[in-house]
Amino acid sequence: RKRNMLDTNRTEMLKRIGYSTKAINILESNLNIGEIKSPDIYISDEAVCGDILILYLSIRNDIIEDAKFQYIGCAGMQLAASALINLVKGVSLEFAAKINTDNVINYLEMVPKQKVECIEFAVATLKKALAKCRPEIG
C-alpha cells in the first residue's frame, strides 16, 4: 500500500519514543491479528490499564499449529501480542510455556520502557491460556 504522510509521521514518532525498526514493521503489518474459528484454546484477559487481549490457539500433537489475537488497546499491546505469537507458532506447549518477557523484548530488539508492561501482560495471558490446556505447564 502507498505510504501517506500520516504513516510517515507515525513511523517517525514510534522511532523517537523507542521502538526498533523491526518492532515498527511488525506493528505496521498488523501481524497475527485475527480470529481462529473453533480454536483449541481461547482466552480473553483485561490488563490493569484497561487493554483487552484475546488469544486463539490451535494445537495439534502438543504443538501450537496456529495462533491469532484480537485486542482493544495501545500500540504496545498490539506489538506485544504480535511478537509473542510469532514466537509460539510452531513450537511445543512446553517450549511456549517457557517464553518470558525478556525473550519477547530480545525478539523485538527495542521497545520503550513504559511498554514492557504490555509484554508482561501478553506473556501472562499466554501462560493462563496454556494452563487451561495443560495445567502442569501453564
N, C-alpha and C positions, 0 to 999 in steps of 0.2 A: 504494500500500500504506500501511497505517497505520503511523505512526512510533511506536516504543516508546521507553522510557527509555534503552535501550542505544544506539539510533540517535542520540538527542539528545545523550547523553554523548559518543559518538564524534565527532559533528559539532563539539561544543564543544572537544574535545581537539584535533582537527585544526586548528581555527582558532587555538587557543592556540599550537600548535607552528609555525605559519607558513604554512598553506595558505590560499589565497584562497577566497572563496565559489564562484567558478567551478570551481576545482580540486576542491573538495569535492563539488559537484554532479556532476562527471564521475565521480569515484570512486563515489559512491552509485548512479549509474545503471548501473554495470558496462558502460559504453560500449565497443563494439567487441570484447568478449570472445567468443571462439568459434572455430570451425574452418571453413575453406573446403574442401569436398571437391574433390579434384583441382585444387589451386592451381597457378598457373604458376610461382610461386616459394615455396619453403618453406625456412625456416632455423630452427635451434634453436641457441641460444648460452647459455653459462653465464658469469655475472659473477664477479668475484673474490670477492664476498661469498657466492656460492653460489646466488643467484637464477637462475632459468632463464626465458628468454624465447623463445617460438616465434612467428614471424611467418608469415602466409599472405597472399600477394598474388595477385590475379587481374589480368592485364594484357591489354589489347586495344588494338591500334594505338599502342603505346608510352604508353598512359595506364593508370594504376592505377585499374581499374574498381571493385575491392572489396579490402578488407583486413580481417583479423581477427588476433587474437593470443590465445595462452594463456600462462599464466605460473605459476611457483611462486615466491613471494617476498612482498615487503612492499608496503604501500600505495603507496610511491614508485614501484616498478616498474610496478604496475598503472596508475597515473596517467600515467607517462611514456609507456607503450605506447599507452594510450587517446588521449592528446593527439596523439602522433606520427601515429597512424593517421588521426585527424581531419584532420591537415594534409596527408596524402598522398593521401587518397581523391579521385579525380577529376583528379589532376594528372599531368603528363608524368613519365616516368622521369628526365629531365634536371632538371626542377624539384625533384623529390623528393630527388635526389642532393645538391642544394644546401642542403637544410634542415639547420640546425645546432642545437646546444643552446640558444643564445640565442633562436632562433625559437620553440622549444617553451616555454621559460620565459616569454617575452612573451605567448604564446597563453594560458598558464595564469594569468598576472598575478602570481602569487606562490607560491613553494614554499620549504620550509625549505632552508637552505644544505646541510645534510647529505644531502638527497635529489637534489641536482644530479647526483651521480654516477649515479643511476638514469637520468636523462635522457641523460647522455653515453653510457651503455651502450646504451640503446634506439636512439639515433641511430647509433651504431657498428654495431649489429646490422642496422639498415635498410641502411646502406651496404654491408655484406657481402652482404646479400640482393640488392641491386641489381647488385653486381659479378658475381653468379652469372648474371644475365640479360644484362647488358651490361658487360663488364669495363672498357670505356673510360670509364664514368660512375661506377662504384662507389666 
